[in-house]
Amino acid sequence: MRKRGFAYLSAEYHEAWQDAETRQSHGCVLLAAGLTTRPVIKRLDLGSNQGSTDRRPAGQ
């Protein structure tokens, strides 16, 4: 894992999140994110992450 580094981000989100206490709607919300060394969806291309200019896995 040290040699390869983290190359993928696993995210949990909700498209129409509502606060349980106030019932206020917040729309699309990122709930959690974690770094991983392998993708859940196997056919994703590492070069397709459009927001990043650095295409190397983390730690390289």
C-alpha positions in Angstrom: 0.0 0.0 0.0 2.9 2.4 0.7 4.3 1.8 -2.8 1.0 2.3 -4.6 -0.7 4.9 -2.4 -4.3 6.0 -2.4 -5.7 6.4 -5.9 -9.5 6.5 -5.3 -12.0 8.4 -3.3 -15.1 6.7 -2.0 -17.9 9.1 -1.2 -21.3 8.9 0.5 -23.8 11.6 -0.4 -27.5 12.3 -0.3 -29.2 14.2 -3.2 -32.0 15.7 -1.0 -30.7 15.7 2.5 -33.0 17.0 5.3 -31.8 17.9 8.8 -33.5 15.4 11.3 -34.0 18.1 14.0 -35.0 21.2 12.1 -36.5 19.5 9.0 -34.6 22.1 6.9 -33.8 20.8 3.4 -30.2 21.3 2.2 -30.2 19.7 -1.2 -27.2 17.6 -2.3 -24.9 17.0 0.6 -21.6 15.1 0.9 -22.0 13.0 4.1 -18.6 11.2 4.2 -15.5 10.4 2.1 -12.7 8.0 2.4 -9.4 7.3 0.5 -9.0 3.8 -0.9 -6.4 1.8 -2.9 -9.0 0.1 -5.2 -12.2 1.2 -6.9 -15.6 -0.2 -6.1 -16.6 0.3 -9.8 -13.8 -1.7 -11.5 -14.0 0.0 -15.0 -13.2 3.6 -13.9 -10.3 5.3 -15.6 -7.9 7.0 -13.2 -7.3 9.8 -15.7 -11.0 10.7 -15.8 -11.0 12.7 -12.5 -11.7 16.1 -14.2 -11.2 18.2 -11.1 -7.6 17.3 -10.5 -4.5 18.4 -12.4 -2.2 15.8 -10.7 -3.0 12.4 -12.1 -0.5 10.5 -9.9 -1.8 8.4 -7.0 -1.3 10.1 -3.6 2.2 9.5 -2.1 4.1 9.5 -5.4 
